Every structure is written in C-alpha cells, then in structure tokens.
Amino acid sequence: MNDVPTPEDPLVCSRCGRSTDTLPLTWTCSVENGRRAYCCEDCARANIRAIEGRLDSTWW
C-alpha cells in the first residue's frame, strides 16, 4: 500500500534540481497542488522546521 513505484523518469529535487534514478530513503516527498514534490536530503535538512510545520514550499 505504501510502496513507492520505481519512477520511469529520474526524480528531481524541487528546490535545487538534483536528480536521482531511485528514491533514496533520505529524500522527502510532499503533495503540493495535487502533484508529488521531492526534496533531496540537503534541501530537506536546510528547511526541516518549515517542512515539519507543514508550511507551503513557497513560504520557505
């Protein structure tokens, strides 16, 4: 049920543009405006308080 399918296209960090072929455990995923948005570990770490506070990414 919570399995993440292997993407056909590389995943791209919505903040810095880093890409990866597989979804690392250290990346975060959120749903914004009806679509999935991924953040790499560096961007997630830099914005963890905003993410935990569920602030929209446009805020941070």
C-alpha positions, 0 to 999 in steps of 0.5 A: 500500500505504501510502496513507492513505484520505481519512477520511469523518469529520474526524480528531481529535487524541487528546490535545487534540481538534483536528480536521482534514478531511485528514491533514496530513503533520505529524500522527502516527498510532499503533495503540493497542488495535487502533484508529488514534490521531492526534496533531496536530503540537503534541501530537506535538512536546510528547511526541516522546521518549515517542512515539519510545520507543514508550511507551503514550499513557497513560504520557505 
